Amino acid sequence: MWTNEPLRTVFDTNVVVSALLFSGGSVAWIRDAWAGGSVVPVVSRDTLQELVRVLAYPKFRLNPDDREELLGDYVPYTQLTETPEQHDTPRCRDPHDQIFVDVAVSARADALVSGDRHLHELGPFLNTPVWSPAELREEWHRRYGR
């Protein structure tokens, strides 16, 4: 079934980093999906700051120009949302993952995509489904027939 509506999706940082850095990886297709407009990453200032911080990890061996180029392949395709100071969202066991839950709920995203089990445990308590990257791909294929 074809739909022109993009999937408004909150990605945890690990998914974004994997899509940006590993062109042969299992989530590399997501980069093409957001560049093509069928997936719109929904972000907040906090999630973008987290991405900038993670891209600076020494293990990735990225110089400032590399990091800026990678951010240029992501940020222009994102939709920025504000999260309220007081969050009525369920609390994640890993406080570092809470920012993704808050964004997904505040923005009424179509999905929160993560491989993190702490986030998947919250799925039944959210109005936003929590999908693995593979589940996102299934939904993407269903919607776009690609």
C-alpha positions, -999 to 999 in steps of 0.1 A, spaced: 0 0 0 15 33 -11 13 64 12 29 98 7 32 104 44 67 99 57 73 78 88 81 103 116 106 84 136 128 89 167 160 70 163 183 63 193 219 75 188 232 40 181 209 36 151 219 70 137 256 64 142 253 29 126 234 43 96 260 71 92 292 52 97 286 17 84 275 18 48 275 -20 46 256 -25 78 221 -37 84 207 -2 91 225 16 62 192 17 43 178 41 69 202 68 57 188 65 22 152 65 36 157 98 54 175 113 25 146 102 2 120 117 25 101 85 33 114 86 69 117 119 89 140 116 119 124 136 148 150 151 171 154 175 200 183 196 210 192 170 236 192 141 211 213 161 187 238 170 215 240 133 223 248 125 187 275 152 185 290 138 217 290 102 205 305 111 171 335 126 190 343 92 207 379 84 200 370 49 188 354 63 157 386 83 147 366 111 132 382 145 129 360 176 132 355 179 94 344 142 93 319 148 121 306 180 104 301 161 71 282 133 89 260 157 107 253 174 73 241 140 61 216 138 89 205 171 105 190 187 73 165 158 71 154 160 107 124 176 123 132 195 155 107 192 184 107 208 218 101 186 248 84 201 279 103 206 311 79 184 330 76 150 313 46 128 319 62 100 300 70 66 316 105 65 330 132 44 313 154 23 335 184 38 317 183 75 323 204 82 292 176 68 270 149 89 285 155 117 260 143 95 232 112 85 250 104 121 258 109 132 221 88 103 208 59 110 231 61 148 228 62 148 190 37 120 187 61 102 165 51 72 144 78 51 161 108 50 184 135 29 168 161 13 189 179 -20 196 180 -11 233 160 -36 254 153 -9 281 134 11 255 115 -19 242 104 -27 277 86 6 278 67 -1 245 35 -13 261 33 19 282 38 44 254 14 57 228 43 54 204 55 20 193 90 10 200 105 -9 170 138 -25 162 154 -14 130 142 -46 114 106 -38 124 110 -3 109 122 -19 77 91 -42 76 68 -12 81 87 8 55 83 -20 30 46 -23 38 40 14 33 63 20 3 64 -14 -14 102 -11 -18 
